[in-house]
Amino acid sequence: MEFRKINIWYVSSLLISLVVAAPILTVFSSFFETTGNYSLILKNTFLYDYIYNSLLLLIGVLFLTFMIGVGCAYLVSFYNFPGVNFFKWSLILSFAVPAYIYAYSLTAFFENYGTAFSILKNLFGDGNYNSHIPKFDGMMGAIISISFSLFGYVYVLTRASFHYQSQNLIELGKNLGFSKEKSFFKIILPSARPAIVAGLSLVAMETLSDFGSVSFFGISTFTTGIYNAWISFDDLTLANRLSFYLLIFILGLFILENFSRKKAQYHTSSKGGFKSKSVINLNGYKSFLAFSFCMLVFSISFLFPVLQMLYWTIIFPKHLADLDLISLFSNTIILVILSSCLLIALAFISNYGNRVSKSKFLEVLTTFSISGYAIPGIILAVAFITFISWFDSIILGQFELSSIKPIFIGSIFGLVLVYFIRFYSLASNGIKSGYLKINYSIDEGAYLLGYSKFKTFKNIHVPYLKNSILLIGILLAIEIIKELPITLIMRPFNFETFATKAYIYASQDLLEAAAAPSLFLIVIASFFILITSKYILKD
């Protein structure tokens, strides 16, 4: 009886971790498999282009997101100027604009006879404006699109670090005779290094997993190579081999970061207590410059793509009328609800299983399984298909059982399952951070009162963590709404979301048609972001 009570949570948590880990292990096992002839052609032609372009893209995005994210976080955290309270939350709205939609906006505005041309013509009459309008395409276009879409990761985490920085640190710089600039570079910035690195790490993973914008600009990266290997050449093994190379690339970045950090410590000493920092009031031209910088970032990152998509939607109303809005909206919301509920429920079970079992093996397995978030969505989709195909042919084939491919491949169930693997880390870590606030003595007290483990879980843990559940649900909704490569590969036939509809139009060079679904996607994502920023992520 005791065995059943204790181990049902252990077994449940173990099974959840194994489901998440299976596709990840599939990627690593692909290194030992043989590929088709295309693999040799790739090795001698495009492979080095994939490496070079991925590395160049990564460096460019990391540099730009660092400058924008840290700059905005510093201004809104340490200074008071007109509009600062507005910018604190409005800068987060950049999350609502996926990089691929930003790419569409950038091209539509600056292309020949695009929006910029129309504006200049209306203002100044006919002229050869195309020769003077800059063209943001190729690598430059991709770097700009991804950077303004992702700088929010650096901004949010760095702002949080700056917000809780003790005034003691700042006064230390004054006592040492440091100027404001020297204090920033010698004290403030180094103390925020863990937050900045965490933000840049998320940016790096998202950049390396980006598919929509790089494919739109025609840049050959690992993600486009993986997609082409699977879709164009029908070589699943090669797609996994490229996925393995990309994973090694990502792992190398983490090792490099850890090596650079060495044994450095970044915690703030509690000696003397925590002292809230004072905010400096800016006046005159300094106030104007601070406002202008934040307004420029907000305008470029959010207003620009929204207004561009709105402009196309208004002047081409036929494309809006042609959209099946009910179907697109319902499909998007169905995926959000199903995936979020599954993720939160299983993350709860897994964390509670770890909590009551205290198994080192289970802890290690869980840690490995949450690495799925570091793996690009396109890799997970291909790895999932590979695993299901292997299980279907090797395991079920031995017993001549019916194929399970229709259940898992090209189905809503399979799509939700890959979402689960991709975003399990987000849900699990969110629940885990909440659990860390619940002392084990609460559990022991509940057991003494006659509560079973299930009753303790249902009546104590779930109500206590309801705010964490709400926040995680909103964050998952934002991620799922924007997710493109997984949806493209795993969706059922003729199953469209706002993201896939916009991509299909854009891939056919119908940017004006892509505007309407892109606009609806941004509006829905913005709604969830506003809830998060205004009511949950308060100062």
Secondary structure as the mmCIF struct_conf table of DSSP 4:
data_model
#
loop_
_struct_conf.conf_type_id
_struct_conf.id
_struct_conf.beg_label_comp_id
_struct_conf.beg_label_asym_id
_struct_conf.beg_label_seq_id
_struct_conf.end_label_comp_id
_struct_conf.end_label_asym_id
_struct_conf.end_label_seq_id
HELX_RH_AL_P HELX_RH_AL_P1 GLU A 2 SER A 29
HELX_RH_3T_P HELX_RH_3T_P1 SER A 30 PHE A 32
BEND BEND1 GLU A 33 GLU A 33
HELX_RH_AL_P HELX_RH_AL_P2 ASN A 37 ASN A 44
TURN_TY1_P TURN_TY1_P1 THR A 45 PHE A 46
HELX_RH_AL_P HELX_RH_AL_P3 LEU A 47 PHE A 78
STRN STRN1 TYR A 79 ASN A 80
TURN_TY1_P TURN_TY1_P2 PRO A 82 GLY A 83
HELX_RH_AL_P HELX_RH_AL_P4 VAL A 84 SER A 90
HELX_RH_3T_P HELX_RH_3T_P2 LEU A 91 ALA A 96
BEND BEND2 VAL A 97 VAL A 97
HELX_RH_AL_P HELX_RH_AL_P5 ALA A 99 PHE A 110
BEND BEND3 GLU A 111 GLU A 111
TURN_TY1_P TURN_TY1_P3 ASN A 112 TYR A 113
BEND BEND4 GLY A 114 GLY A 114
HELX_RH_AL_P HELX_RH_AL_P6 THR A 115 PHE A 124
BEND BEND5 ASP A 126 ASP A 126
HELX_RH_3T_P HELX_RH_3T_P3 TYR A 129 SER A 131
TURN_TY1_P TURN_TY1_P4 HIS A 132 HIS A 132
BEND BEND6 ILE A 133 ILE A 133
HELX_RH_AL_P HELX_RH_AL_P7 GLY A 138 HIS A 163
TURN_TY1_P TURN_TY1_P5 TYR A 164 TYR A 164
HELX_RH_AL_P HELX_RH_AL_P8 GLN A 167 ASN A 175
TURN_TY1_P TURN_TY1_P6 LEU A 176 GLY A 177
HELX_RH_AL_P HELX_RH_AL_P9 LYS A 180 SER A 183
HELX_RH_PI_P HELX_RH_PI_P1 PHE A 184 ILE A 188
HELX_RH_AL_P HELX_RH_AL_P10 LEU A 189 SER A 191
TURN_TY1_P TURN_TY1_P7 ALA A 192 ALA A 192
HELX_RH_AL_P HELX_RH_AL_P11 ARG A 193 SER A 209
HELX_RH_AL_P HELX_RH_AL_P12 GLY A 212 PHE A 216
TURN_TY1_P TURN_TY1_P8 PHE A 217 GLY A 218
HELX_RH_AL_P HELX_RH_AL_P13 PHE A 222 ILE A 231
TURN_TY1_P TURN_TY1_P9 SER A 232 SER A 232
BEND BEND7 PHE A 233 PHE A 233
HELX_RH_AL_P HELX_RH_AL_P14 LEU A 236 ARG A 261
TURN_TY1_P TURN_TY1_P10 LYS A 262 LYS A 263
HELX_LH_PP_P HELX_LH_PP_P1 HIS A 267 SER A 269
TURN_TY1_P TURN_TY1_P11 LYS A 271 GLY A 272
HELX_LH_PP_P HELX_LH_PP_P2 SER A 276 VAL A 279
STRN STRN2 ILE A 280 ASN A 281
HELX_LH_PP_P HELX_LH_PP_P3 LEU A 282 LEU A 282
HELX_RH_AL_P HELX_RH_AL_P15 GLY A 284 PHE A 298
HELX_RH_PI_P HELX_RH_PI_P2 SER A 299 LEU A 303
HELX_RH_AL_P HELX_RH_AL_P16 PHE A 304 ILE A 315
HELX_RH_AL_P HELX_RH_AL_P17 PRO A 317 ASP A 322
BEND BEND8 LEU A 323 LEU A 323
HELX_RH_AL_P HELX_RH_AL_P18 LEU A 325 SER A 357
HELX_RH_AL_P HELX_RH_AL_P19 LYS A 360 SER A 369
HELX_RH_3T_P HELX_RH_3T_P4 ILE A 370 ALA A 374
BEND BEND9 ILE A 375 ILE A 375
HELX_RH_AL_P HELX_RH_AL_P20 GLY A 377 TRP A 390
HELX_RH_PI_P HELX_RH_PI_P3 PHE A 391 LEU A 396
HELX_RH_AL_P HELX_RH_AL_P21 GLY A 397 GLN A 398
TURN_TY1_P TURN_TY1_P12 PHE A 399 GLU A 400
HELX_LH_PP_P HELX_LH_PP_P4 LEU A 401 SER A 403
HELX_RH_AL_P HELX_RH_AL_P22 LYS A 405 PHE A 408
BEND BEND10 ILE A 409 SER A 411
HELX_RH_AL_P HELX_RH_AL_P23 ILE A 412 TYR A 435
TURN_TY1_P TURN_TY1_P13 LEU A 436 LYS A 437
BEND BEND11 ILE A 438 ILE A 438
HELX_RH_AL_P HELX_RH_AL_P24 TYR A 440 LEU A 448
TURN_TY1_P TURN_TY1_P14 LEU A 449 GLY A 450
HELX_RH_AL_P HELX_RH_AL_P25 LYS A 453 THR A 456
HELX_RH_PI_P HELX_RH_PI_P4 PHE A 457 HIS A 461
HELX_RH_AL_P HELX_RH_AL_P26 VAL A 462 TYR A 464
TURN_TY1_P TURN_TY1_P15 LEU A 465 LEU A 465
HELX_RH_AL_P HELX_RH_AL_P27 LYS A 466 LYS A 482
HELX_RH_AL_P HELX_RH_AL_P28 PRO A 485 MET A 490
BEND BEND12 ARG A 491 ARG A 491
HELX_LH_PP_P HELX_LH_PP_P5 PRO A 492 PRO A 492
TURN_TY1_P TURN_TY1_P16 PHE A 493 ASN A 494
HELX_RH_AL_P HELX_RH_AL_P29 PHE A 498 SER A 507
TURN_TY1_P TURN_TY1_P17 GLN A 508 ASP A 509
HELX_RH_AL_P HELX_RH_AL_P30 LEU A 511 ILE A 531
HELX_RH_PI_P HELX_RH_PI_P5 THR A 532 ILE A 536
BEND BEND13 LEU A 537 LEU A 537
#
